[in-house]
Amino acid sequence: MKTIAALQAAVTAAAPFDGEPPNSELDAIETEMPAILADVALLDAQIMTIDRTPSELDERRIRRARRRVLAARRELANQSADVSLSGGAA
């Protein structure tokens, strides 16, 4: 029985993947890190109250964490708006 094999190399070769994200993605993650950490803090506060009735201290902790999330997202939105405004053509 004869085996059938391709006579030519693949037409579209994929770029080599070295396992590391490009610098642009790392910069984006670093820019978004305050919002990510605020989301994690909110999740931690919510997870603590999953199996019990939240006390007043728990409710305050969750409200505070929500405010931090909103503030971090606002700062991130303002930064991206500043970049898009300053990068425009004159």
C-alpha positions, 0 to 999 in steps of 0.5 A: 500500500502506498502512502500519500503525502503532501509534496509541498510545504504548507501555503500559510505558515503560522507565525512561531509562538514563543509562549509570551504575550506581546509588549502591547498586550502587557502594557494594556494589562498593566493599564487595566490592573487597578480595575482588575484588582478592584474587581477581585476585591469586590468578588472577595467581599461577595464571596465572604457572604455567600454562605451567611447573612451579610452583617452591617460590616459586610454590607459596608465592605461590599459597598466600598468595594463597589465604589472602588470598582466604579472609580477604577473603571472611571479612571480607566475610561478617562485615560482611554478618552485622553489618549484618543483625544491627544492622538488625533490628527491636527 
